[in-house]
């Protein structure tokens, strides 16, 4: 399952963070095969811890975003093509310490209308 790639505007700022330390974390719920989050680039990647088949938990990885990449994506993936799972609380942030998930301010604006 690709949740972002170089063609999607929501994730187009990753090149701005080349060479910086970032953390990505997501809650994965009961995947059909071991599943993890990763940031893939054509210059290397960052790969989170796997969540085992039928279990739930956070897949997290911290590392330095590779430099000089031209292709990239963010993937929540497993070892089989038809991996069924649910996920929530996907968060990519600067630094080495994941902070608790909260909705983006833009997401809250709709609740106040």
Residue pairs with C-beta under 8 A, 6 or more apart in sequence:
1 75
1 76
1 77
1 83
1 85
2 73
2 74
2 75
3 74
3 75
3 76
3 90
4 10
4 11
4 73
4 74
5 11
5 72
5 73
5 74
6 12
6 70
6 71
6 72
6 73
11 73
11 74
14 39
14 65
14 72
15 69
15 72
17 65
17 94
18 65
18 66
18 67
18 68
18 69
19 64
19 65
19 67
20 64
20 65
20 94
21 62
21 63
21 64
21 65
21 94
21 95
21 96
22 39
22 46
22 62
22 63
22 64
22 65
22 92
22 93
22 94
22 95
23 60
23 61
23 62
23 92
23 93
23 94
23 95
23 96
23 97
23 98
24 37
24 38
24 39
24 46
24 48
24 60
24 61
24 74
24 90
24 91
24 92
24 93
25 37
25 48
25 58
25 59
25 60
25 61
25 89
25 90
25 91
25 98
25 101
26 37
26 48
26 58
26 59
26 76
26 87
26 88
26 89
26 90
26 91
27 56
27 57
27 58
27 87
27 88
27 89
27 101
28 35
28 36
28 37
28 51
28 56
28 57
28 58
28 59
28 76
28 85
28 86
28 87
29 56
29 85
29 86
29 87
29 88
30 54
30 55
30 56
30 85
30 86
31 51
31 53
31 54
31 78
31 83
31 84
31 85
32 53
32 78
32 80
32 82
32 83
32 84
32 85
33 53
33 78
33 79
33 80
33 83
34 50
34 51
34 52
34 53
34 78
34 79
35 50
35 51
35 59
35 76
35 77
35 78
35 83
35 85
36 47
36 48
36 49
36 50
36 51
36 59
36 61
36 76
36 77
36 78
37 48
37 59
37 60
37 61
37 74
37 75
37 76
37 90
38 45
38 46
38 47
38 48
38 61
38 74
38 75
38 77
39 45
39 46
39 61
39 65
39 72
39 73
39 74
39 75
39 92
40 72
40 73
40 74
40 75
41 65
41 66
41 69
41 71
41 72
42 69
42 70
42 71
42 72
43 66
43 67
43 68
43 69
44 66
44 69
45 66
46 61
46 62
46 63
46 65
47 61
48 59
48 60
48 61
49 59
49 60
49 61
50 59
51 57
51 58
51 59
58 89
58 98
59 76
60 98
62 96
62 98
74 90
74 92
76 85
76 87
76 90
77 83
78 85
89 101
91 98
91 99
91 101
93 99
